[in-house]
Amino acid sequence: MRSPSVEERIAQDQDFGSRVELALAATNQLFNARNSPSYVAQVLQGVNAVSTKVQRTTRPFTGVGHAELKAKVGAVDLDRPLPDTAAALEELDGLYLNDAVYFHDSRYAAHLNCPVVIPALVGEAVLSAVNSSLDTWDQSAGATMIERRLIDWTAGRIGFTGEPDGVFTSGGSQSNFQALLIARNHAVAKLRTGNGGARLPQLLDRLRVFTSVDSHFSIQKSASMLGLGFDAVIPVPTAQDRRMDPAALAAALAETRDAGLVPMAVVATAGTTDFGSVDPLAELAALARAYDSWLHVDAAYGGGLLVSNRYRHLLDGIHLADSVTVDFHKTFFQPVSSSAVLLRNGSALRHVTYHADYLNPESAAKADIPNQVDKSIQTTRRFDALKLWLTLRTMGADAIGALFDEAIDLAARVGSLLAGDGEFELAATPQLSTLVFRYRPLVDGALLDEDAADSLNPAIRAAIFASGEAVIAGTKVAGRHYLKFTLLNAEASLGDIQEIIELIRRTGAGLLADTTEVAA
Ligand SMILES: *Cc1c(COP(=O)(O)O)cnc(C)c1O
């Protein structure tokens, strides 16, 4: 029996007919030459919605509660689309845009999020529409060359000579993970030569990683994901200035070696998340070399110093690292995501190479066809490099550095203010653009006691967040609760931050008055 033609089926079966119609209509939403005007119109609607919102917001947050937003988002019927983009954007206003946390606002001073530069947003629009994938040449062409140039440029800024290489990643956590994966395989390759080719799991138990107590938690997580266990990371004490103490590292390395264990990597931090402290890189490099250990520098935060006009010297010695993490989506003012891992000796990237017949067979490598998948732990990968490219081509590196310099200078001025204020305690002199402090006034002539300060400061933070008037962060120092500012907005003035400080003081005094009332 002859099967019916599509036309006959449409005539006989209404349901089939409407599905065909739907598919035909859906092709109007494919980005192609025919629909290009519609692309421009719809994207402009989206861009206008954000632009209008940013012009109208007067504070970083509305203070909306999560239960309210959960209910609103939950009430959307995802199986019933709206008539058009305008309707979807209008709905999105209520679900997201009205209540988003806005990093461009000068009273957002919480985490390592930055206001973003416009050339990078142009890059986002271009890269997602073309949708290149940075794994192979036949999915990327020039995009691969642009990413490679930026890797070379960054390596040059670090001061790597010889044959450095690297790759863009989704963020600092992934960059750190990849660096430690390479360090692990490098260490294991050395161990195997003396162990008659022992299998990987048999060797993992002997590996140790050294990093300061103030380093980022992604180091512990990486160790765990690499099969070493969280406790393979040896926490090294910091000195008074929150930088890793080289004498303490030397002692820890010696102890490890005496115990017959292998110092796989020393992880230095160039800009700790809480204190902005930069470990003494050259001294740590010398120790790592003496113990035949890998040196990774986590410059997720401090990476922006590579383009600083006044503070580049804080990174002195970074060129001695074996690998470096740089987060462009922090101190290069790029939208998430944009990060890179750089290797002093690019050939070390072979530790993450795998040849898949369908994608990157060895024959392609032999034919010298460029590919990036050999260097990455991702396969399909965004062309995030384009954002940094357009930023450098439009604004230039010095302008980016100037934005970070502004934030560093502002932090220094805020630091002096807080240090001279009897109601605040500053945990450490600011080194980059963070400030860790707590509100601790005199109550009846005596300094508010530690335990009371411990409950008061998180309560201040929560109350301010709920008001939406500012967003600040919190952290712990020696087990005690502190508040934290991370300043990355070059548009924020000292006056703006002073307003947040006064808000903290008012909120804290109000909360204290409430508790005394309750107690009385
Ligand atoms: C932010 C940060 C990371 C993690 O980077 P993500 O991009 O958030 O994954 C790692 N290390 C340090 C020092 C950081 O400040």
The ligand as an SDF file (V2000), in Angstrom:
LIG
                    3D

 15 15  0  0  0  0  0  0  0  0999 V2000
   35.9960   34.4170   42.3660 C   0  0  0  0  0  0  0  0  0  0  0  0
   37.1710   33.6160   42.6960 C   0  0  0  0  0  0  0  0  0  0  0  0
   37.3070   32.3070   42.2050 C   0  0  0  0  0  0  0  0  0  0  0  0
   36.1940   31.5990   41.5020 C   0  0  0  0  0  0  0  0  0  0  0  0
   35.9220   32.1610   40.2640 O   0  0  0  0  0  0  0  0  0  0  0  0
   34.5030   31.9520   39.5620 P   0  0  0  0  0  0  0  0  0  0  0  0
   34.6430   32.7190   38.3140 O   0  0  0  0  0  0  0  0  0  0  0  0
   33.4830   32.5090   40.5160 O   0  0  0  0  0  0  0  0  0  0  0  0
   34.3210   30.4930   39.3610 O   0  0  0  0  0  0  0  0  0  0  0  0
   38.4890   31.6520   42.4340 C   0  0  0  0  0  0  0  0  0  0  0  0
   39.4750   32.2350   43.1380 N   0  0  0  0  0  0  0  0  0  0  0  0
   39.3780   33.4720   43.6510 C   0  0  0  0  0  0  0  0  0  0  0  0
   40.5250   34.0510   44.4280 C   0  0  0  0  0  0  0  0  0  0  0  0
   38.2060   34.2090   43.4510 C   0  0  0  0  0  0  0  0  0  0  0  0
   38.0870   35.4350   43.9790 O   0  0  0  0  0  0  0  0  0  0  0  0
  1  2  1  0
  2  3  1  0
  2 14  2  0
  3  4  1  0
  3 10  2  0
  4  5  1  0
  5  6  1  0
  6  7  2  0
  6  8  1  0
  6  9  1  0
 10 11  1  0
 11 12  2  0
 12 13  1  0
 12 14  1  0
 14 15  1  0
M  END
$$$$
